[in-house]
Amino acid sequence: MGTTKQQQRQTKREKKAQKEAARKAARKAEQRRNRITFAVVAVIVLAGGGLALNSVLEDRREQAAAEAEQEALMADLEAEQEALENRDVACGADEPDQADEEKPTYDEPGQVIEAGVDYRAVIETSCGELVMELHADAAPETVNAFVFLVEEGFYDGLEIFRIAESIAALQTGAGNNDNSWEIGYTLPDETSLAEDEGYPIGSVAMAKSAEPDTAGSQFFFVYGDEFDEVHGDAAEYTRFADVVDGVEVLEEMGEIGAAGEMMGAEMPAELLYMESVRIEAG
């Protein structure tokens, strides 16, 4: 962990030095453009071209305004990027030891659950404990894959990397904390529970693409009514679990909000982790 954090700090210093060098180069280029403009203006004045002079000056003002707007946008992006890189862990927690682990992919999940057994998952998050009841009867393949990954230690140390405020959902389960990551296999949609009951607060539903049968390892915690209002009628996401203890933890994490309006539009303002996940069977 120590070496990794030192490397991260070194990388941040190198990025800062690169940005400063780029700004210096931009200032030099601006000075060169000014000299050229002044030279052109001088020639026009000597030639008596008053109207042409006004046109050149107006073009120059428009160019300067556009460059100033672009520079302000880049400054905002840089500030947001720096804020994202220096976020604190939520709720005063520490970064888990497994946070920097490279997660594996799998060709398929092994068969690990047994018929007639009730399963629960206990998730220790940065903000507290969540206890989930797993619905093996309604979503047997999804629950089996989830339990398989838990027993592999796959979810330990992963970020809850997305806060989708418009649908009141917290997304997690990507091996590199990015929603484009794929586990290596896909699961069939098992939507009977969602069709019957929708997605009330505390629901846990699989993330997927717009195509059917594309769920993998990623899933959502539902912390508000908006998810059901948006997706309840279609019921396209497999609801495979419900938080039966710790809904207030979900709501607390939802209140953290997003980190920014551009690059961090759906990234939590503070880092959120699943520190550990374990299965209880009975």
Summary of the structure (lengths in Angstrom):
residues: 282
radius of gyration: 26.1
end to end distance: 36.5
largest distance: 95.2
contacts: 822
relative contact order: 0.16
helix: 43%
strand: 19%
